[in-house]
């Protein structure tokens, strides 16, 4: 189907003029270590680490998008597998860095799991951290790219989903933003205005919840 085929075509690119991480929603859970949401300073540490990698995930935003797709999908991807994808050809500097980054990654994974689950229960929407441009407008490109990367890692889970016209349409905002700066100009969408981008981003996260709830129903 068209959505499934476009997923495989995606080549990771970084959006222009993305200068900082904007934390749109922050709550601190003082329970166990894995359930403790990352502090701003820890997000900065993880974001800086990812920015130096040769892999397909180069920001905290991209990591969040990847995690959302993997968590939605019924197939469970082992930590070792998604860490290998994140690192690409890069390696940790030493055991200390590996332990620290792995802990931050694991904590954010659990935060996404818990927040998506809770949001589904109460009819809320998951709002992640997004990169913003010089004027403070959220971009959404790297989150969408991360999400599409997650789809390629669990392709079998998404085949029937993407073949269904109604369900496959839920991926349109992700595809739009993921392809906005595609190296092949023929695959780029038309220019997206600020107002249109805001609507696309809102729809993307509304659709994320519908996707999460769809796969939850299949599990149950």
Biotite code that builds the C-alpha atoms (Angstrom):
import biotite.structure as struc

atoms = struc.array([
    struc.Atom([0.000, 0.000, 0.000], chain_id="A", res_id=1, res_name="UNK", atom_name="CA", element="C"),
    struc.Atom([1.106, 3.630, -0.422], chain_id="A", res_id=2, res_name="UNK", atom_name="CA", element="C"),
    struc.Atom([1.744, 4.343, 3.253], chain_id="A", res_id=3, res_name="UNK", atom_name="CA", element="C"),
    struc.Atom([3.695, 1.137, 3.799], chain_id="A", res_id=4, res_name="UNK", atom_name="CA", element="C"),
    struc.Atom([5.821, 1.743, 0.704], chain_id="A", res_id=5, res_name="UNK", atom_name="CA", element="C"),
    struc.Atom([6.600, 5.331, 1.701], chain_id="A", res_id=6, res_name="UNK", atom_name="CA", element="C"),
    struc.Atom([7.742, 4.176, 5.119], chain_id="A", res_id=7, res_name="UNK", atom_name="CA", element="C"),
    struc.Atom([10.496, 2.086, 3.554], chain_id="A", res_id=8, res_name="UNK", atom_name="CA", element="C"),
    struc.Atom([11.629, 5.033, 1.393], chain_id="A", res_id=9, res_name="UNK", atom_name="CA", element="C"),
    struc.Atom([12.326, 7.326, 4.325], chain_id="A", res_id=10, res_name="UNK", atom_name="CA", element="C"),
    struc.Atom([15.881, 8.619, 4.675], chain_id="A", res_id=11, res_name="UNK", atom_name="CA", element="C"),
    struc.Atom([16.676, 10.357, 7.944], chain_id="A", res_id=12, res_name="UNK", atom_name="CA", element="C"),
    struc.Atom([17.323, 14.104, 7.636], chain_id="A", res_id=13, res_name="UNK", atom_name="CA", element="C"),
    struc.Atom([17.529, 16.854, 10.218], chain_id="A", res_id=14, res_name="UNK", atom_name="CA", element="C"),
    struc.Atom([15.158, 19.850, 9.917], chain_id="A", res_id=15, res_name="UNK", atom_name="CA", element="C"),
    struc.Atom([16.634, 23.310, 9.428], chain_id="A", res_id=16, res_name="UNK", atom_name="CA", element="C"),
    struc.Atom([16.845, 25.986, 12.140], chain_id="A", res_id=17, res_name="UNK", atom_name="CA", element="C"),
    struc.Atom([16.168, 23.654, 15.055], chain_id="A", res_id=18, res_name="UNK", atom_name="CA", element="C"),
    struc.Atom([18.109, 25.193, 17.891], chain_id="A", res_id=19, res_name="UNK", atom_name="CA", element="C"),
    struc.Atom([16.933, 23.815, 21.231], chain_id="A", res_id=20, res_name="UNK", atom_name="CA", element="C"),
    struc.Atom([14.678, 21.364, 22.972], chain_id="A", res_id=21, res_name="UNK", atom_name="CA", element="C"),
    struc.Atom([11.385, 22.689, 24.241], chain_id="A", res_id=22, res_name="UNK", atom_name="CA", element="C"),
    struc.Atom([9.861, 20.607, 27.003], chain_id="A", res_id=23, res_name="UNK", atom_name="CA", element="C"),
    struc.Atom([6.124, 20.995, 26.499], chain_id="A", res_id=24, res_name="UNK", atom_name="CA", element="C"),
    struc.Atom([4.970, 18.761, 29.322], chain_id="A", res_id=25, res_name="UNK", atom_name="CA", element="C"),
    struc.Atom([6.925, 17.839, 32.436], chain_id="A", res_id=26, res_name="UNK", atom_name="CA", element="C"),
    struc.Atom([5.860, 15.857, 35.461], chain_id="A", res_id=27, res_name="UNK", atom_name="CA", element="C"),
    struc.Atom([8.212, 14.253, 37.968], chain_id="A", res_id=28, res_name="UNK", atom_name="CA", element="C"),
    struc.Atom([7.382, 10.821, 39.308], chain_id="A", res_id=29, res_name="UNK", atom_name="CA", element="C"),
    struc.Atom([9.259, 10.139, 42.551], chain_id="A", res_id=30, res_name="UNK", atom_name="CA", element="C"),
    struc.Atom([8.899, 6.366, 42.628], chain_id="A", res_id=31, res_name="UNK", atom_name="CA", element="C"),
    struc.Atom([11.498, 3.872, 41.450], chain_id="A", res_id=32, res_name="UNK", atom_name="CA", element="C"),
    struc.Atom([14.462, 5.002, 39.388], chain_id="A", res_id=33, res_name="UNK", atom_name="CA", element="C"),
    struc.Atom([13.032, 3.730, 36.082], chain_id="A", res_id=34, res_name="UNK", atom_name="CA", element="C"),
    struc.Atom([9.779, 5.557, 36.745], chain_id="A", res_id=35, res_name="UNK", atom_name="CA", element="C"),
    struc.Atom([11.503, 8.857, 37.515], chain_id="A", res_id=36, res_name="UNK", atom_name="CA", element="C"),
    struc.Atom([10.995, 11.209, 34.579], chain_id="A", res_id=37, res_name="UNK", atom_name="CA", element="C"),
    struc.Atom([14.140, 12.815, 33.214], chain_id="A", res_id=38, res_name="UNK", atom_name="CA", element="C"),
    struc.Atom([15.117, 16.233, 34.495], chain_id="A", res_id=39, res_name="UNK", atom_name="CA", element="C"),
    struc.Atom([15.780, 19.026, 31.999], chain_id="A", res_id=40, res_name="UNK", atom_name="CA", element="C"),
    struc.Atom([19.524, 18.661, 32.601], chain_id="A", res_id=41, res_name="UNK", atom_name="CA", element="C"),
    struc.Atom([19.321, 14.922, 31.880], chain_id="A", res_id=42, res_name="UNK", atom_name="CA", element="C"),
    struc.Atom([17.346, 15.556, 28.696], chain_id="A", res_id=43, res_name="UNK", atom_name="CA", element="C"),
    struc.Atom([20.082, 17.981, 27.637], chain_id="A", res_id=44, res_name="UNK", atom_name="CA", element="C"),
    struc.Atom([22.735, 15.336, 28.360], chain_id="A", res_id=45, res_name="UNK", atom_name="CA", element="C"),
    struc.Atom([20.911, 12.710, 26.312], chain_id="A", res_id=46, res_name="UNK", atom_name="CA", element="C"),
    struc.Atom([20.146, 15.151, 23.497], chain_id="A", res_id=47, res_name="UNK", atom_name="CA", element="C"),
    struc.Atom([23.825, 16.203, 23.283], chain_id="A", res_id=48, res_name="UNK", atom_name="CA", element="C"),
    struc.Atom([24.909, 12.548, 23.181], chain_id="A", res_id=49, res_name="UNK", atom_name="CA", element="C"),
    struc.Atom([22.456, 11.714, 20.396], chain_id="A", res_id=50, res_name="UNK", atom_name="CA", element="C"),
    struc.Atom([23.501, 14.776, 18.377], chain_id="A", res_id=51, res_name="UNK", atom_name="CA", element="C"),
    struc.Atom([27.031, 13.377, 18.069], chain_id="A", res_id=52, res_name="UNK", atom_name="CA", element="C"),
    struc.Atom([25.991, 9.942, 16.812], chain_id="A", res_id=53, res_name="UNK", atom_name="CA", element="C"),
    struc.Atom([26.284, 8.620, 13.261], chain_id="A", res_id=54, res_name="UNK", atom_name="CA", element="C"),
    struc.Atom([22.975, 6.765, 13.585], chain_id="A", res_id=55, res_name="UNK", atom_name="CA", element="C"),
    struc.Atom([19.474, 7.725, 12.435], chain_id="A", res_id=56, res_name="UNK", atom_name="CA", element="C"),
    struc.Atom([18.389, 9.273, 15.772], chain_id="A", res_id=57, res_name="UNK", atom_name="CA", element="C"),
    struc.Atom([20.140, 12.561, 16.453], chain_id="A", res_id=58, res_name="UNK", atom_name="CA", element="C"),
    struc.Atom([17.971, 14.239, 19.090], chain_id="A", res_id=59, res_name="UNK", atom_name="CA", element="C"),
    struc.Atom([15.853, 13.594, 22.148], chain_id="A", res_id=60, res_name="UNK", atom_name="CA", element="C"),
    struc.Atom([12.819, 14.406, 19.996], chain_id="A", res_id=61, res_name="UNK", atom_name="CA", element="C"),
    struc.Atom([13.753, 11.700, 17.511], chain_id="A", res_id=62, res_name="UNK", atom_name="CA", element="C"),
    struc.Atom([14.268, 9.214, 20.330], chain_id="A", res_id=63, res_name="UNK", atom_name="CA", element="C"),
    struc.Atom([10.805, 9.995, 21.658], chain_id="A", res_id=64, res_name="UNK", atom_name="CA", element="C"),
    struc.Atom([9.213, 9.409, 18.260], chain_id="A", res_id=65, res_name="UNK", atom_name="CA", element="C"),
    struc.Atom([11.043, 6.109, 17.883], chain_id="A", res_id=66, res_name="UNK", atom_name="CA", element="C"),
    struc.Atom([9.919, 4.951, 21.319], chain_id="A", res_id=67, res_name="UNK", atom_name="CA", element="C"),
    struc.Atom([6.278, 5.869, 20.648], chain_id="A", res_id=68, res_name="UNK", atom_name="CA", element="C"),
    struc.Atom([6.208, 3.719, 17.511], chain_id="A", res_id=69, res_name="UNK", atom_name="CA", element="C"),
    struc.Atom([7.945, 0.768, 19.184], chain_id="A", res_id=70, res_name="UNK", atom_name="CA", element="C"),
    struc.Atom([5.668, 0.953, 22.224], chain_id="A", res_id=71, res_name="UNK", atom_name="CA", element="C"),
    struc.Atom([2.540, 1.077, 20.060], chain_id="A", res_id=72, res_name="UNK", atom_name="CA", element="C"),
    struc.Atom([3.564, -1.977, 18.030], chain_id="A", res_id=73, res_name="UNK", atom_name="CA", element="C"),
    struc.Atom([2.618, -5.426, 19.368], chain_id="A", res_id=74, res_name="UNK", atom_name="CA", element="C"),
    struc.Atom([6.084, -6.852, 18.642], chain_id="A", res_id=75, res_name="UNK", atom_name="CA", element="C"),
    struc.Atom([8.431, -6.131, 21.523], chain_id="A", res_id=76, res_name="UNK", atom_name="CA", element="C"),
    struc.Atom([11.828, -4.914, 20.360], chain_id="A", res_id=77, res_name="UNK", atom_name="CA", element="C"),
    struc.Atom([14.620, -5.814, 22.834], chain_id="A", res_id=78, res_name="UNK", atom_name="CA", element="C"),
    struc.Atom([16.522, -2.913, 24.403], chain_id="A", res_id=79, res_name="UNK", atom_name="CA", element="C"),
    struc.Atom([19.755, -4.189, 22.865], chain_id="A", res_id=80, res_name="UNK", atom_name="CA", element="C"),
    struc.Atom([18.218, -4.023, 19.390], chain_id="A", res_id=81, res_name="UNK", atom_name="CA", element="C"),
    struc.Atom([16.929, -0.462, 19.540], chain_id="A", res_id=82, res_name="UNK", atom_name="CA", element="C"),
    struc.Atom([20.128, 0.726, 21.241], chain_id="A", res_id=83, res_name="UNK", atom_name="CA", element="C"),
    struc.Atom([22.106, -0.759, 18.363], chain_id="A", res_id=84, res_name="UNK", atom_name="CA", element="C"),
    struc.Atom([19.929, 1.138, 15.872], chain_id="A", res_id=85, res_name="UNK", atom_name="CA", element="C"),
    struc.Atom([20.270, 4.375, 17.863], chain_id="A", res_id=86, res_name="UNK", atom_name="CA", element="C"),
    struc.Atom([24.064, 4.110, 18.075], chain_id="A", res_id=87, res_name="UNK", atom_name="CA", element="C"),
    struc.Atom([24.573, 3.283, 14.391], chain_id="A", res_id=88, res_name="UNK", atom_name="CA", element="C"),
    struc.Atom([28.318, 3.047, 13.832], chain_id="A", res_id=89, res_name="UNK", atom_name="CA", element="C"),
    struc.Atom([29.085, 4.965, 17.020], chain_id="A", res_id=90, res_name="UNK", atom_name="CA", element="C"),
    struc.Atom([30.186, 3.506, 20.347], chain_id="A", res_id=91, res_name="UNK", atom_name="CA", element="C"),
    struc.Atom([30.184, 4.655, 23.962], chain_id="A", res_id=92, res_name="UNK", atom_name="CA", element="C"),
    struc.Atom([33.316, 6.458, 25.120], chain_id="A", res_id=93, res_name="UNK", atom_name="CA", element="C"),
    struc.Atom([33.641, 4.256, 28.204], chain_id="A", res_id=94, res_name="UNK", atom_name="CA", element="C"),
    struc.Atom([31.669, 2.115, 30.659], chain_id="A", res_id=95, res_name="UNK", atom_name="CA", element="C"),
    struc.Atom([30.624, 5.174, 32.662], chain_id="A", res_id=96, res_name="UNK", atom_name="CA", element="C"),
    struc.Atom([29.038, 6.838, 29.632], chain_id="A", res_id=97, res_name="UNK", atom_name="CA", element="C"),
    struc.Atom([27.364, 3.586, 28.608], chain_id="A", res_id=98, res_name="UNK", atom_name="CA", element="C"),
    struc.Atom([25.857, 3.133, 32.071], chain_id="A", res_id=99, res_name="UNK", atom_name="CA", element="C"),
    struc.Atom([24.670, 6.748, 32.282], chain_id="A", res_id=100, res_name="UNK", atom_name="CA", element="C"),
    struc.Atom([23.161, 6.951, 28.780], chain_id="A", res_id=101, res_name="UNK", atom_name="CA", element="C"),
    struc.Atom([21.579, 3.503, 29.024], chain_id="A", res_id=102, res_name="UNK", atom_name="CA", element="C"),
    struc.Atom([19.936, 4.530, 32.305], chain_id="A", res_id=103, res_name="UNK", atom_name="CA", element="C"),
    struc.Atom([18.571, 7.766, 30.794], chain_id="A", res_id=104, res_name="UNK", atom_name="CA", element="C"),
    struc.Atom([17.262, 5.896, 27.754], chain_id="A", res_id=105, res_name="UNK", atom_name="CA", element="C"),
    struc.Atom([15.578, 3.241, 29.913], chain_id="A", res_id=106, res_name="UNK", atom_name="CA", element="C"),
    struc.Atom([13.954, 5.845, 32.136], chain_id="A", res_id=107, res_name="UNK", atom_name="CA", element="C"),
    struc.Atom([12.557, 7.724, 29.161], chain_id="A", res_id=108, res_name="UNK", atom_name="CA", element="C"),
    struc.Atom([11.247, 4.482, 27.660], chain_id="A", res_id=109, res_name="UNK", atom_name="CA", element="C"),
    struc.Atom([9.332, 3.788, 30.870], chain_id="A", res_id=110, res_name="UNK", atom_name="CA", element="C"),
    struc.Atom([8.072, 7.360, 30.970], chain_id="A", res_id=111, res_name="UNK", atom_name="CA", element="C"),
    struc.Atom([6.654, 7.039, 27.448], chain_id="A", res_id=112, res_name="UNK", atom_name="CA", element="C"),
    struc.Atom([5.042, 3.679, 28.285], chain_id="A", res_id=113, res_name="UNK", atom_name="CA", element="C"),
    struc.Atom([3.450, 5.047, 31.458], chain_id="A", res_id=114, res_name="UNK", atom_name="CA", element="C"),
    struc.Atom([2.308, 8.324, 29.917], chain_id="A", res_id=115, res_name="UNK", atom_name="CA", element="C"),
    struc.Atom([0.773, 6.725, 26.814], chain_id="A", res_id=116, res_name="UNK", atom_name="CA", element="C"),
    struc.Atom([-1.035, 4.179, 28.986], chain_id="A", res_id=117, res_name="UNK", atom_name="CA", element="C"),
    struc.Atom([-2.358, 6.804, 31.377], chain_id="A", res_id=118, res_name="UNK", atom_name="CA", element="C"),
    struc.Atom([-3.349, 9.183, 28.565], chain_id="A", res_id=119, res_name="UNK", atom_name="CA", element="C"),
    struc.Atom([-5.341, 6.394, 26.910], chain_id="A", res_id=120, res_name="UNK", atom_name="CA", element="C"),
    struc.Atom([-7.186, 5.656, 30.142], chain_id="A", res_id=121, res_name="UNK", atom_name="CA", element="C"),
    struc.Atom([-8.305, 9.247, 30.719], chain_id="A", res_id=122, res_name="UNK", atom_name="CA", element="C"),
    struc.Atom([-8.800, 10.319, 27.087], chain_id="A", res_id=123, res_name="UNK", atom_name="CA", element="C"),
    struc.Atom([-5.778, 12.639, 27.119], chain_id="A", res_id=124, res_name="UNK", atom_name="CA", element="C"),
    struc.Atom([-3.125, 13.224, 24.457], chain_id="A", res_id=125, res_name="UNK", atom_name="CA", element="C"),
    struc.Atom([0.586, 12.474, 24.824], chain_id="A", res_id=126, res_name="UNK", atom_name="CA", element="C"),
    struc.Atom([2.610, 15.674, 24.293], chain_id="A", res_id=127, res_name="UNK", atom_name="CA", element="C"),
    struc.Atom([6.362, 15.107, 23.825], chain_id="A", res_id=128, res_name="UNK", atom_name="CA", element="C"),
    struc.Atom([9.358, 17.415, 23.824], chain_id="A", res_id=129, res_name="UNK", atom_name="CA", element="C"),
    struc.Atom([9.811, 19.021, 20.400], chain_id="A", res_id=130, res_name="UNK", atom_name="CA", element="C"),
    struc.Atom([12.573, 20.946, 18.702], chain_id="A", res_id=131, res_name="UNK", atom_name="CA", element="C"),
    struc.Atom([11.645, 24.549, 17.913], chain_id="A", res_id=132, res_name="UNK", atom_name="CA", element="C"),
    struc.Atom([12.840, 27.063, 15.331], chain_id="A", res_id=133, res_name="UNK", atom_name="CA", element="C"),
    struc.Atom([14.373, 30.482, 16.061], chain_id="A", res_id=134, res_name="UNK", atom_name="CA", element="C"),
    struc.Atom([10.916, 31.931, 16.688], chain_id="A", res_id=135, res_name="UNK", atom_name="CA", element="C"),
    struc.Atom([9.968, 29.223, 19.167], chain_id="A", res_id=136, res_name="UNK", atom_name="CA", element="C"),
    struc.Atom([7.628, 27.325, 16.839], chain_id="A", res_id=137, res_name="UNK", atom_name="CA", element="C"),
    struc.Atom([7.633, 23.527, 17.271], chain_id="A", res_id=138, res_name="UNK", atom_name="CA", element="C"),
    struc.Atom([8.863, 21.720, 14.157], chain_id="A", res_id=139, res_name="UNK", atom_name="CA", element="C"),
    struc.Atom([7.942, 18.061, 14.680], chain_id="A", res_id=140, res_name="UNK", atom_name="CA", element="C"),
    struc.Atom([10.179, 16.717, 11.898], chain_id="A", res_id=141, res_name="UNK", atom_name="CA", element="C"),
    struc.Atom([12.562, 14.654, 13.978], chain_id="A", res_id=142, res_name="UNK", atom_name="CA", element="C"),
    struc.Atom([9.773, 13.183, 16.103], chain_id="A", res_id=143, res_name="UNK", atom_name="CA", element="C"),
    struc.Atom([8.033, 12.075, 12.901], chain_id="A", res_id=144, res_name="UNK", atom_name="CA", element="C"),
    struc.Atom([11.275, 10.661, 11.489], chain_id="A", res_id=145, res_name="UNK", atom_name="CA", element="C"),
    struc.Atom([11.857, 8.717, 14.701], chain_id="A", res_id=146, res_name="UNK", atom_name="CA", element="C"),
    struc.Atom([8.317, 7.371, 14.596], chain_id="A", res_id=147, res_name="UNK", atom_name="CA", element="C"),
    struc.Atom([8.708, 6.197, 10.991], chain_id="A", res_id=148, res_name="UNK", atom_name="CA", element="C"),
    struc.Atom([12.014, 4.571, 11.908], chain_id="A", res_id=149, res_name="UNK", atom_name="CA", element="C"),
    struc.Atom([10.143, 2.640, 14.586], chain_id="A", res_id=150, res_name="UNK", atom_name="CA", element="C"),
    struc.Atom([7.684, 1.453, 11.931], chain_id="A", res_id=151, res_name="UNK", atom_name="CA", element="C"),
    struc.Atom([10.519, 0.080, 9.809], chain_id="A", res_id=152, res_name="UNK", atom_name="CA", element="C"),
    struc.Atom([11.783, -1.891, 12.824], chain_id="A", res_id=153, res_name="UNK", atom_name="CA", element="C"),
    struc.Atom([8.390, -3.576, 13.342], chain_id="A", res_id=154, res_name="UNK", atom_name="CA", element="C"),
    struc.Atom([7.177, -3.767, 9.737], chain_id="A", res_id=155, res_name="UNK", atom_name="CA", element="C"),
    struc.Atom([5.008, -6.869, 10.094], chain_id="A", res_id=156, res_name="UNK", atom_name="CA", element="C"),
    struc.Atom([2.919, -5.163, 12.794], chain_id="A", res_id=157, res_name="UNK", atom_name="CA", element="C"),
    struc.Atom([2.115, -2.256, 10.487], chain_id="A", res_id=158, res_name="UNK", atom_name="CA", element="C"),
    struc.Atom([1.439, -4.059, 7.206], chain_id="A", res_id=159, res_name="UNK", atom_name="CA", element="C"),
    struc.Atom([-2.283, -4.713, 7.716], chain_id="A", res_id=160, res_name="UNK", atom_name="CA", element="C"),
    struc.Atom([-2.615, -1.353, 9.499], chain_id="A", res_id=161, res_name="UNK", atom_name="CA", element="C"),
    struc.Atom([-1.188, 0.602, 6.569], chain_id="A", res_id=162, res_name="UNK", atom_name="CA", element="C"),
    struc.Atom([-3.222, -1.381, 4.025], chain_id="A", res_id=163, res_name="UNK", atom_name="CA", element="C"),
    struc.Atom([-6.434, -0.207, 5.690], chain_id="A", res_id=164, res_name="UNK", atom_name="CA", element="C"),
    struc.Atom([-7.397, 3.173, 4.203], chain_id="A", res_id=165, res_name="UNK", atom_name="CA", element="C"),
    struc.Atom([-8.817, 4.588, 7.449], chain_id="A", res_id=166, res_name="UNK", atom_name="CA", element="C"),
    struc.Atom([-6.040, 3.321, 9.709], chain_id="A", res_id=167, res_name="UNK", atom_name="CA", element="C"),
    struc.Atom([-3.262, 4.050, 7.233], chain_id="A", res_id=168, res_name="UNK", atom_name="CA", element="C"),
    struc.Atom([-4.496, 7.622, 7.013], chain_id="A", res_id=169, res_name="UNK", atom_name="CA", element="C"),
    struc.Atom([-3.545, 8.089, 10.667], chain_id="A", res_id=170, res_name="UNK", atom_name="CA", element="C"),
    struc.Atom([0.095, 7.987, 9.558], chain_id="A", res_id=171, res_name="UNK", atom_name="CA", element="C"),
    struc.Atom([-0.275, 10.914, 7.137], chain_id="A", res_id=172, res_name="UNK", atom_name="CA", element="C"),
    struc.Atom([0.926, 13.666, 9.542], chain_id="A", res_id=173, res_name="UNK", atom_name="CA", element="C"),
    struc.Atom([4.013, 11.588, 10.416], chain_id="A", res_id=174, res_name="UNK", atom_name="CA", element="C"),
    struc.Atom([4.747, 10.970, 6.737], chain_id="A", res_id=175, res_name="UNK", atom_name="CA", element="C"),
    struc.Atom([4.250, 14.647, 5.889], chain_id="A", res_id=176, res_name="UNK", atom_name="CA", element="C"),
    struc.Atom([6.694, 15.942, 8.506], chain_id="A", res_id=177, res_name="UNK", atom_name="CA", element="C"),
    struc.Atom([9.162, 13.089, 8.053], chain_id="A", res_id=178, res_name="UNK", atom_name="CA", element="C"),
    struc.Atom([9.480, 13.881, 4.338], chain_id="A", res_id=179, res_name="UNK", atom_name="CA", element="C"),
    struc.Atom([9.523, 17.684, 4.609], chain_id="A", res_id=180, res_name="UNK", atom_name="CA", element="C"),
    struc.Atom([13.322, 17.864, 4.209], chain_id="A", res_id=181, res_name="UNK", atom_name="CA", element="C"),
    struc.Atom([13.805, 14.635, 2.269], chain_id="A", res_id=182, res_name="UNK", atom_name="CA", element="C"),
    struc.Atom([16.987, 14.720, 0.138], chain_id="A", res_id=183, res_name="UNK", atom_name="CA", element="C"),
    struc.Atom([14.876, 13.779, -2.895], chain_id="A", res_id=184, res_name="UNK", atom_name="CA", element="C"),
    struc.Atom([12.849, 16.936, -3.696], chain_id="A", res_id=185, res_name="UNK", atom_name="CA", element="C"),
    struc.Atom([10.196, 14.850, -5.486], chain_id="A", res_id=186, res_name="UNK", atom_name="CA", element="C"),
    struc.Atom([9.274, 13.232, -2.152], chain_id="A", res_id=187, res_name="UNK", atom_name="CA", element="C"),
    struc.Atom([8.914, 16.505, -0.246], chain_id="A", res_id=188, res_name="UNK", atom_name="CA", element="C"),
    struc.Atom([5.429, 17.892, 0.476], chain_id="A", res_id=189, res_name="UNK", atom_name="CA", element="C"),
    struc.Atom([4.426, 21.451, -0.365], chain_id="A", res_id=190, res_name="UNK", atom_name="CA", element="C"),
    struc.Atom([5.722, 24.146, 1.980], chain_id="A", res_id=191, res_name="UNK", atom_name="CA", element="C"),
    struc.Atom([3.985, 24.025, 5.369], chain_id="A", res_id=192, res_name="UNK", atom_name="CA", element="C"),
    struc.Atom([2.874, 27.341, 6.893], chain_id="A", res_id=193, res_name="UNK", atom_name="CA", element="C"),
    struc.Atom([3.168, 28.020, 10.630], chain_id="A", res_id=194, res_name="UNK", atom_name="CA", element="C"),
    struc.Atom([-0.577, 27.631, 11.155], chain_id="A", res_id=195, res_name="UNK", atom_name="CA", element="C"),
    struc.Atom([-0.720, 24.485, 9.045], chain_id="A", res_id=196, res_name="UNK", atom_name="CA", element="C"),
    struc.Atom([2.253, 23.007, 10.916], chain_id="A", res_id=197, res_name="UNK", atom_name="CA", element="C"),
    struc.Atom([0.545, 23.569, 14.243], chain_id="A", res_id=198, res_name="UNK", atom_name="CA", element="C"),
    struc.Atom([-2.527, 21.743, 12.960], chain_id="A", res_id=199, res_name="UNK", atom_name="CA", element="C"),
    struc.Atom([-0.412, 18.898, 11.539], chain_id="A", res_id=200, res_name="UNK", atom_name="CA", element="C"),
    struc.Atom([1.417, 18.477, 14.850], chain_id="A", res_id=201, res_name="UNK", atom_name="CA", element="C"),
    struc.Atom([-1.829, 18.491, 16.835], chain_id="A", res_id=202, res_name="UNK", atom_name="CA", element="C"),
    struc.Atom([-3.316, 15.924, 14.469], chain_id="A", res_id=203, res_name="UNK", atom_name="CA", element="C"),
    struc.Atom([-0.160, 13.820, 14.652], chain_id="A", res_id=204, res_name="UNK", atom_name="CA", element="C"),
    struc.Atom([-0.438, 13.420, 18.412], chain_id="A", res_id=205, res_name="UNK", atom_name="CA", element="C"),
    struc.Atom([-4.192, 12.913, 18.307], chain_id="A", res_id=206, res_name="UNK", atom_name="CA", element="C"),
    struc.Atom([-3.516, 10.142, 15.792], chain_id="A", res_id=207, res_name="UNK", atom_name="CA", element="C"),
    struc.Atom([-0.772, 8.709, 17.981], chain_id="A", res_id=208, res_name="UNK", atom_name="CA", element="C"),
    struc.Atom([-3.361, 8.067, 20.676], chain_id="A", res_id=209, res_name="UNK", atom_name="CA", element="C"),
    struc.Atom([-5.724, 6.431, 18.165], chain_id="A", res_id=210, res_name="UNK", atom_name="CA", element="C"),
    struc.Atom([-2.876, 4.221, 16.943], chain_id="A", res_id=211, res_name="UNK", atom_name="CA", element="C"),
    struc.Atom([-1.888, 3.285, 20.503], chain_id="A", res_id=212, res_name="UNK", atom_name="CA", element="C"),
    struc.Atom([-5.485, 2.465, 21.415], chain_id="A", res_id=213, res_name="UNK", atom_name="CA", element="C"),
    struc.Atom([-5.938, 0.407, 18.219], chain_id="A", res_id=214, res_name="UNK", atom_name="CA", element="C"),
    struc.Atom([-3.033, -1.874, 19.045], chain_id="A", res_id=215, res_name="UNK", atom_name="CA", element="C"),
    struc.Atom([-4.084, -2.001, 22.690], chain_id="A", res_id=216, res_name="UNK", atom_name="CA", element="C"),
    struc.Atom([-7.459, -3.408, 21.606], chain_id="A", res_id=217, res_name="UNK", atom_name="CA", element="C"),
    struc.Atom([-5.709, -6.038, 19.483], chain_id="A", res_id=218, res_name="UNK", atom_name="CA", element="C"),
    struc.Atom([-3.606, -7.103, 22.465], chain_id="A", res_id=219, res_name="UNK", atom_name="CA", element="C"),
    struc.Atom([-6.696, -7.426, 24.649], chain_id="A", res_id=220, res_name="UNK", atom_name="CA", element="C"),
])
